[in-house]
């Protein structure tokens, strides 16, 4: 992988400064992005950038399958929406830190897989609204990425929000595939 030139570093830092982070932790501004524009060398009237020739619009990128958008049959989705599904296992993550929560999720997925369970109710707590830095709700923010990266991800058919009687917005159903 090649290193960026000084001009490319400045341009990249300006682009990166416009990005809103996914996490709610405070982000320190990049000092390179705040640096003034470089002075032009003598004899150059403007910076030259490599711009490709105009082409037709590229084909839309295929988005990777996420567990939230994974399809179940209509009967499953209806039963989940109506709150008619009973969880085989329940995991409450209140009071856990990020490391303990990840270990607990991995352990319950291991146990449920070994026992042939189909539905896990994962209680994460309600999302905390507000501008960063919000110190609460980090487990809920990370749980979908954890499940997708888990060693058990191939066994997970879908992840759906729980019905109100099972915790509503503060809980998730993890639907496991049949063996």
N, C-alpha and C positions, 0 to 999 in steps of 0.2 A: 504494500500500500504506500503510495507516495505522500509526501508532506505537502501541506497547502502553502502557497506562496504568501507573502505578506499581504498582498491585495486580497487574495482569496480568504485569508484569515479574517480580515476586517469585514469583508462582505458576509462571510458565514456568521460572524459574531453579531452583525446587525440583524440577520435573519433570525438567529437563535433568540435574540432579545425580544422579538415579536411573538414568540411562542408562549402560550399559556400552559403551565405544567399541569399534568394530570393529578399529581398529589397536592395536598393542601399545605405542605410545608413551605416556608418562606424560601425564596430563591434569591441569592445574592446577584446583583447586576454584574455583567461581565465588563471589566475595565477596558477591554479592547473595543467593545461596541460603543463605549462612550468616548473613545479617542477621536480627535478631529480627523477629517479626511486628509490623506497624504497629499503633499504638494506635488504638482506636476513637474516633471523634469523639463529642463530648458529645451525648447523646440517642439514640445508636444502640446497641442492645443486642447486635447481631451484624452481621457483614458480610453483604451480600446478593450473591448470585451469580446470574447468569443461567443458569437450568437449564431446558432444554427439557422440554416435557411428555413423559410416558412414552409410548413408541411400541413397536411390534413390533420385534423384533431386525432390524437391517439385513442386507441380503444380503451374503454374504461377498465381499470384494474379490478381483478377479481379479488374480493375481500375474503380473508380466511374464515372458515366456519367457526362461529363462536358458540359456546355452550348455551348462551341465552337465546340464540336464534335457531338452535337445533330443532328440527321438527319431530313432533310426536304424532301419533294418530289422533284424530278428532276426539275419540272417546277419552283418551288420557287428558288432553287439554281441557275438555269440558269438566271432567272430574276434578282437576286441579283448580280451575276457576271457581267451581261451586263449593270447594272446600270439602269434598266427599272422600278425599284420599286420607288414609291414616298412615302416619309415618311408622316405619319399622324401627327406626332409631332416631334419637333427638340429641343434638349437641348445642349447648348454650355457651356462647363465647364471651358472655359478660364477665368482666374481671380478668380476662386473659391479656397478656401483652402479645405483640406480633409473633414472637418466636413460639410461645406456648400455644397460641391459636393455630399456627401452621402445623405444629406437632399433633395437636388434638384432631385437626381435620384429617391429616394423613392416617392417624390411628383409627378413626371411626370409619374411614373409607376402606381400610384394610379389614376391619372386623365385619363390615357390611358385605364386602365382597366375599369373604370366606363363608359367611352365613347364608349367602344367596338373597340378601335383602334387596328390595327394589326402590324404596323411598327413604331418604334421610331428611329430617327437618333440621336446618341449620339456623340457629338464632344468632344473628349478628348485632342486633340493635339498630335503631332507626338512624337514618342519615342525618348528619348535622349540617344545617344550612349556614352559610355565611362566607365571608371573604377569608382567604388564607391569612394567617395560619390558624386553622381550626385543629386543635390537638386531639379531638375525639373523632371517632368514626373511621380510623385508619384501617381497622380490620375489615370493615364493610367495603371500603374502597378497594382493598387488595384481594378480596376473596375470589372474584371471578378470574383474575389472573392466576391466582394460586391453583384453582381447580383446573384451568387449562394447561398449566405447566406441571401438574401433578403426575406422579408415576402411575396414577389410577385414571388418568384422563380418558384412556381408551374404553374404560368401563362406564363412563358417565354418558348417559344418553342425552340429558338436557338439564338445565338449571332454570327454575321458574320462580317468580315471586310467590310467597305463601299467601294463602287466603287469610282474611282478617281474623278468623277464629284461631288461626295458628300463628299469629304475630304480624300479619300484614306486611307492611313495608320494612319491618325489622327482621324478617325471616325469609329464608329461601328453601325451596324444595330441591333436592338433588335426586334426580331420577337415574337409577343405575340400569344398565342393559341386562337382559336375561343372559344366563350362562349359555 
